[in-house]
Amino acid sequence: MSSSSSESAATAVSRAEYCVVACAEAWRGDGEVLASPMGPIPSFGARLAKRTFSPDLLLTDGEAMLVGLDGTAEGWLPYRRHLTMVTGGRRHVMMGASQIDRFGNQNISCVGDWERPSRQLLGVRGAPVNTLNNPVSYWVPRHSPRVFVERVDMVSGVGYDRAEAAGVTRFHRLPRVVSDLGVFDFTGPGHSMRLVSRHPGVSVEQVRAATGFELAGADGEVPYTREPTARELALIREVIDPGGLREREVRG
């Protein structure tokens, strides 16, 4: 193999790395808010955002401390203050979804009828409070029609249609959904889900086939998810995730 071929192979961007960058973009322009990523790739994305274009982000150890980029405690985050941030729009969560529909209603509770579910999941947890009180984005590592559904079996996280019907939209905002196939927002008709970008190597037809409802923005030219910069790639590979955990969550 020539030296140029070796260099190209070493710098080729993996699907997982596009996902890290796409997750990082969720916090762009947020300012000094508490980032609450759930899962490896969202966590890597939050740390990448803080190291690059969102330096004011606040990171936590998940318990009672505000931490720096190296994990060193920088401040105390008592539960009372944490709740104030949660209920005042000063936190941006990125969580998972076992099901999500076109308006952003999310389910992490159960699959099937509520009275006799075929599968019991986590329960609603803090999803209703999160979605009604601070921005919430979603990360889906396996995009399929079983996750992107016409109607969720139970509403855990509140979508745009239900928030508007209940008149609770002051802090309700769902900035984006990132999956292993692409990036989505809710700027389609009536706050419906729109395909913003597809990851390189993914076709629009592939995204459509993996989605159980009609996507806005999927009937024309759809751009690719942006390329990471050389610095971002170096940070992901050498500083943020040198062990390559990202590749275990998303392959390709």
C-alpha positions as CSV (number, residue, x, y, z in Angstrom):
1,M,0.0,0.0,0.0
2,S,1.3,3.4,-0.9
3,S,1.9,6.1,1.7
4,S,-1.0,8.2,0.3
5,S,-3.3,5.2,0.5
6,S,-2.2,4.5,4.1
7,E,-2.9,8.2,5.0
8,S,-6.3,8.0,3.4
9,A,-7.2,4.9,5.3
10,A,-6.0,6.4,8.6
11,T,-8.1,9.6,8.1
12,A,-11.3,8.0,6.7
13,V,-14.2,9.1,8.8
14,S,-16.3,6.3,10.3
15,R,-20.1,6.4,10.6
16,A,-19.7,6.6,14.4
17,E,-17.5,9.7,14.1
18,Y,-20.1,11.4,11.9
19,C,-22.6,10.6,14.7
20,V,-20.4,12.1,17.3
21,V,-20.1,15.3,15.3
22,A,-23.9,15.4,14.6
23,C,-24.6,15.0,18.3
24,A,-22.1,17.7,19.2
25,E,-24.0,20.1,16.8
26,A,-27.1,19.7,19.0
27,W,-25.5,22.0,21.6
28,R,-24.2,24.6,19.2
29,G,-25.2,28.1,20.3
30,D,-26.7,26.9,23.6
31,G,-24.4,29.0,25.7
32,E,-24.1,28.3,29.4
33,V,-26.6,25.4,29.8
34,L,-26.2,22.1,31.5
35,A,-25.5,19.4,29.0
36,S,-27.1,16.1,29.9
37,P,-26.1,13.4,27.4
38,M,-27.2,9.9,27.9
39,G,-25.0,7.2,26.3
40,P,-21.5,7.1,24.9
41,I,-21.8,8.9,21.6
42,P,-24.0,11.7,23.0
43,S,-21.4,12.1,25.8
44,F,-18.6,12.2,23.3
45,G,-20.6,14.8,21.3
46,A,-21.1,17.0,24.4
47,R,-17.4,16.9,25.2
48,L,-16.5,17.7,21.6
49,A,-18.9,20.7,21.6
50,K,-17.4,22.1,24.8
51,R,-13.8,21.7,23.5
52,T,-14.6,23.5,20.2
53,F,-17.6,25.7,19.4
54,S,-19.6,25.6,22.7
55,P,-17.0,26.4,25.5
56,D,-19.7,27.6,27.9
57,L,-21.4,24.3,28.2
58,L,-21.7,22.9,31.7
59,L,-20.8,19.2,32.2
60,T,-21.6,17.1,35.2
61,D,-20.4,13.8,36.6
62,G,-24.0,12.7,36.6
63,E,-24.4,13.0,40.3
64,A,-23.5,16.2,42.3
65,M,-20.6,17.9,40.6
66,L,-19.9,20.2,37.7
67,V,-16.8,18.9,36.0
68,G,-14.1,20.2,33.6
69,L,-13.0,18.6,30.4
70,D,-10.7,16.3,32.3
71,G,-13.3,15.2,34.7
72,T,-12.0,17.3,37.6
73,A,-14.7,18.7,39.8
74,E,-15.1,22.5,39.3
75,G,-18.3,23.1,41.3
76,W,-21.0,21.6,43.4
77,L,-24.4,21.0,41.8
78,P,-26.9,20.5,44.7
79,Y,-30.2,18.8,43.8
80,R,-32.1,22.0,44.4
81,R,-30.0,23.9,41.8
82,H,-30.2,21.0,39.4
83,L,-34.0,21.1,39.6
84,T,-34.0,24.9,39.0
85,M,-32.0,24.3,35.8
86,V,-34.3,21.5,34.7
87,T,-37.5,23.5,35.2
88,G,-36.3,26.7,33.7
89,G,-35.0,25.7,30.3
90,R,-31.3,25.8,31.4
91,R,-30.6,22.2,30.6
92,H,-30.3,20.4,27.2
93,V,-30.8,16.7,27.4
94,M,-29.9,14.2,24.7
95,M,-31.6,10.9,25.6
96,G,-32.6,7.7,23.8
97,A,-35.9,6.6,22.3
98,S,-37.3,3.1,22.1
99,Q,-40.0,4.6,19.9
100,I,-40.4,8.1,18.4
101,D,-43.1,9.5,16.1
102,R,-43.3,12.2,13.5
103,F,-44.1,14.9,16.1
104,G,-41.4,13.9,18.6
105,N,-43.5,11.9,21.0
106,Q,-41.1,9.4,22.6
107,N,-41.6,6.1,24.3
108,I,-39.1,4.4,26.7
109,S,-41.8,2.7,28.9
110,C,-43.3,-0.3,27.2
111,V,-44.0,-1.9,23.9
112,G,-47.6,-3.0,23.2
113,D,-50.8,-2.3,25.0
114,W,-50.4,-0.6,28.4
115,E,-52.5,-3.1,30.2
116,R,-50.7,-6.1,28.7
117,P,-47.4,-4.9,27.2
118,S,-45.3,-7.3,25.1
119,R,-42.2,-5.8,26.5
120,Q,-41.5,-3.7,29.7
121,L,-38.8,-1.1,29.2
122,L,-37.4,1.6,31.5
123,G,-40.6,3.3,32.5
124,V,-41.3,7.0,31.7
125,R,-38.5,8.1,34.1
126,G,-37.9,11.9,33.8
127,A,-39.0,12.1,30.2
128,P,-42.2,14.1,30.7
129,V,-40.5,16.7,32.9
130,N,-37.5,16.9,30.6
131,T,-39.5,17.5,27.5
132,L,-41.9,20.1,29.0
133,N,-39.2,22.1,30.9
134,N,-36.0,22.1,28.9
135,P,-34.7,21.3,25.4
136,V,-34.5,17.6,24.6
137,S,-32.8,16.0,21.6
138,Y,-32.7,12.3,20.9
139,W,-30.0,9.7,19.9
140,V,-31.0,6.5,18.2
141,P,-28.1,4.1,17.4
142,R,-30.3,1.7,15.4
143,H,-32.7,3.5,13.0
144,S,-35.6,1.2,12.1
145,P,-39.3,1.2,11.5
146,R,-39.6,-0.3,15.0
147,V,-38.2,2.8,16.5
148,F,-39.5,5.5,14.1
149,V,-43.2,4.7,14.3
150,E,-46.4,6.2,13.2
151,R,-47.7,6.2,16.7
152,V,-45.8,5.4,20.0
153,D,-47.4,2.8,22.2
154,M,-47.0,5.1,25.2
155,V,-46.0,8.7,25.5
156,S,-43.0,9.2,27.8
157,G,-41.4,12.3,26.2
158,V,-43.9,14.8,25.0
159,G,-44.0,15.8,21.3
160,Y,-44.9,19.0,19.6
161,D,-48.5,18.1,18.9
162,R,-49.3,17.1,22.5
163,A,-47.4,20.1,24.0
164,E,-49.3,22.5,21.9
165,A,-52.6,20.8,22.7
166,A,-51.9,21.1,26.4
167,G,-50.6,24.7,26.1
168,V,-47.3,23.9,27.7
169,T,-44.8,25.2,25.1
170,R,-42.9,27.9,27.1
171,F,-39.8,25.7,27.5
172,H,-40.7,22.8,25.2
173,R,-38.2,22.4,22.4
174,L,-36.9,19.3,20.5
175,P,-33.9,20.6,18.6
176,R,-32.8,17.4,16.8
177,V,-32.8,13.7,16.4
178,V,-29.6,11.9,15.5
179,S,-29.5,8.3,14.3
180,D,-27.0,6.1,12.7
181,L,-28.5,7.0,9.4
182,G,-28.9,10.8,9.6
183,V,-30.0,14.0,11.3
184,F,-33.6,15.2,11.8
185,D,-35.4,18.2,13.2
186,F,-39.0,19.2,13.6
187,T,-39.4,22.0,11.1
188,G,-41.7,20.1,8.8
189,P,-45.4,20.9,8.5
190,G,-47.0,21.2,11.9
191,H,-43.7,20.6,13.7
192,S,-43.3,17.2,12.0
193,M,-40.0,15.5,11.7
194,R,-37.8,16.6,8.8
195,L,-34.7,14.9,7.3
196,V,-31.9,17.5,7.6
197,S,-28.9,15.4,6.5
198,R,-27.9,11.8,5.8
199,H,-24.6,10.4,6.8
200,P,-22.1,9.7,4.0
201,G,-22.8,6.3,2.5
202,V,-26.5,6.5,3.4
203,S,-29.2,7.0,0.7
204,V,-32.4,8.9,1.1
205,E,-34.2,5.7,0.1
206,Q,-32.5,3.9,2.9
207,V,-33.7,6.4,5.4
208,R,-37.2,6.3,4.1
209,A,-37.3,2.5,4.3
210,A,-36.2,2.6,7.9
211,T,-38.8,5.1,8.9
212,G,-42.4,4.1,9.7
213,F,-43.9,7.4,8.7
214,E,-43.5,10.0,5.9
215,L,-40.6,12.3,6.5
216,A,-40.6,15.9,5.5
217,G,-37.7,16.9,3.4
218,A,-37.1,13.4,2.0
219,D,-38.5,14.1,-1.5
220,G,-35.6,16.1,-2.9
221,E,-31.9,16.6,-2.6
222,V,-30.7,15.9,1.0
223,P,-27.2,17.0,2.0
224,Y,-24.7,14.9,3.7
225,T,-23.9,15.4,7.4
226,R,-21.0,17.8,7.7
227,E,-17.4,16.5,7.7
228,P,-15.5,16.8,11.0
229,T,-12.6,19.1,10.9
230,A,-9.0,17.7,11.3
231,R,-9.0,19.1,14.9
232,E,-12.3,17.5,15.7
233,L,-11.2,14.1,14.4
234,A,-8.0,14.3,16.4
235,L,-9.9,15.2,19.6
236,I,-12.4,12.3,19.1
237,R,-9.6,9.8,18.4
238,E,-6.9,10.9,20.7
239,V,-8.5,12.7,23.6
240,I,-12.2,12.1,24.0
241,D,-12.5,8.4,22.9
242,P,-9.0,7.0,22.4
243,G,-10.4,3.5,23.3
244,G,-12.8,3.6,20.3
245,L,-16.0,2.9,22.2
246,R,-17.9,4.9,19.6
247,E,-17.3,2.1,17.1
248,R,-19.0,-0.5,19.3
249,E,-22.2,1.6,19.3
250,V,-22.3,2.4,15.6
251,R,-20.6,0.2,13.0
252,G,-19.8,1.2,9.5
